[in-house]
Amino acid sequence: MKVYSHTDPDVKPILEKILRYAQQAKAMNLPYWVFVQDSNPIGILAVGREPVQLLASPGTPMALINLIDAKQPKEIIETFAYEAQKLAIQKNSEYALATFPFNEDAAINQFKKLNFMEFDDCYQMVCQLDKSFKSSEELQFIQVKKEEMREFIKLAEKFLQGSPDITLTEALKHMPELPDEFLNFYHSLEKIYFANKNQQTIGVLNFNSSSGLISSIGVDSQQRGKGYGRQIMLFGLEQLKKSGCKKAYLRVHIENKPAVSLYESLGFVKAERYKRLIWRKRV
């Protein structure tokens, strides 16, 4: 198995086959390596430092692994798992997060043999923005200013509690540690809102109007079950449509059944289900 850096000219002939993964790495400004067997890309590894996934404190070295071709023979998947972990360790990664199609048990088991642990099981859901999405006037949506980002983080930490989503739970632990420079950068990329009722903030929302990704939505636990989550989502979808997006995307844990039901009622469909495993460096 050969390994090519993203700067290696020999990787160019296979770029089209890995375009989705390469674009993700480039969007996060992460260097990456492609693992190739007989001209077929098997997987990709990108390295960087937190905050990327928010699964450790800012500055923590980390790695992202994606299995591209799960149909390869067991021996090749085994080699990829070993070599990807080896490279992550060489890059001083404190943890590595590996992503797979949810039903690729054989490949998942190969990584488990290397002390990767099950971490996440989620749907990617997609909604066509080909109709009108109008929320009621019961809520007022106030765009968060740069100097209000700490307040937004504090409310998001509160309003997003209680989800079965392990990734979200871990991220919430590290949100208060985010440096101002990152918060300013994040503010420049995302549209971020307080959802208010009678001048009281009862929910939060943020999304990327370029990619169509709804990053997070949260409602005060004392205000849930009143339809506010639906109103917040309707507002977000309408804003994405106005910005020119043709589709909206979001990620949701498979056990978050109330959220899945809400999203499906708004027109979202399950486009993909994936599992993630995590390896952490032993102290």
C-alpha positions, 0 to 999 in steps of 0.5 A, spaced: 500 500 500 502 506 498 501 513 501 501 520 498 501 526 501 496 531 498 502 535 496 505 529 492 504 530 484 503 523 484 496 524 487 493 528 482 491 522 478 486 520 483 484 526 486 477 525 482 476 519 486 477 522 493 474 529 491 469 529 497 474 528 502 479 532 499 475 538 499 473 537 506 480 537 508 481 543 504 475 547 507 478 545 514 485 547 512 488 540 514 494 537 510 492 530 508 495 523 506 491 518 501 492 511 502 492 507 495 492 500 493 493 498 485 491 505 483 485 505 488 484 510 493 482 506 500 482 511 505 484 518 507 487 521 513 488 528 515 491 531 521 490 538 525 489 541 531 483 542 535 478 546 535 476 541 529 471 536 532 471 539 539 473 533 542 479 535 546 482 542 548 484 547 543 491 546 541 490 538 541 493 534 535 488 530 532 487 526 526 481 524 522 480 518 518 475 516 512 475 509 509 473 510 502 473 503 499 470 498 504 469 493 499 476 491 499 479 485 501 480 484 509 487 484 508 487 491 505 483 494 510 487 491 515 493 494 512 490 501 511 487 501 519 494 499 521 498 504 517 493 510 518 493 509 526 501 509 525 501 515 521 496 519 526 501 517 532 507 519 528 504 526 527 503 526 535 495 525 534 492 525 541 486 522 538 484 519 531 476 519 529 475 514 524 468 514 519 465 508 516 458 507 512 454 504 518 453 497 515 461 496 514 462 491 520 468 487 517 472 494 516 469 497 523 472 490 527 479 491 523 479 498 527 477 495 533 482 490 534 487 497 534 483 499 540 478 504 536 472 504 540 465 506 538 463 513 539 458 515 534 452 513 530 448 518 526 444 520 520 446 525 515 439 528 513 438 533 507 432 537 505 430 540 498 429 548 499 424 548 493 418 551 497 416 556 502 418 555 510 415 561 514 415 561 521 410 564 526 411 571 529 411 568 536 419 568 536 424 574 534 430 572 531 436 576 533 443 575 530 448 574 534 454 580 534 461 578 535 462 581 542 456 576 544 459 570 542 461 568 549 453 569 551 451 565 545 456 559 547 453 559 554 446 559 552 448 553 547 451 549 552 445 550 556 440 549 551 443 543 547 444 539 554 440 532 554 441 529 547 443 522 546 449 525 541 456 523 544 459 528 540 455 533 542 456 532 549 463 532 548 463 538 544 459 542 549 465 540 555 470 544 550 466 550 548 468 555 554 475 553 552 475 556 545 479 562 544 477 569 542 480 568 535 476 562 533 470 565 536 471 571 531 473 566 525 467 562 527 462 568 527 465 570 520 463 563 517 456 562 520 449 565 521 448 565 528 441 567 532 438 568 539 431 566 538 427 570 543 420 570 546 418 576 550 425 579 550 427 572 553 432 567 549 429 561 549 433 558 543 439 558 539 441 557 532 447 557 527 448 555 520 452 556 514 449 560 508 454 557 503 454 550 504 447 549 507 449 546 513 445 547 519 450 546 525 446 546 531 439 548 534 437 548 541 431 550 545 431 551 553 429 545 556 423 548 560 420 551 553 421 544 549 414 541 547 411 547 545 413 547 537 419 552 538 424 547 535 419 547 529 419 555 528 426 555 529 428 550 524 423 554 519 426 560 520 433 557 518 431 553 512 427 560 510 434 564 511 438 558 507 433 558 501 434 566 501 441 565 501 441 561 494 442 554 497 438 549 494 439 544 499 439 544 507 444 539 511 444 537 518 447 531 522 443 528 528 444 522 532 440 516 530 437 515 538 435 522 537 428 520 535 424 527 537 429 531 533 429 526 527 421 526 527 421 533 527 426 534 521 422 529 517 416 533 518 419 539 515 421 535 509 428 532 511 430 525 508 435 520 511 441 521 506 446 517 509 448 513 516 455 513 518 459 510 524 465 513 527 470 510 532 475 514 536 482 512 538 485 516 544 493 516 546 494 512 552 497 517 557 
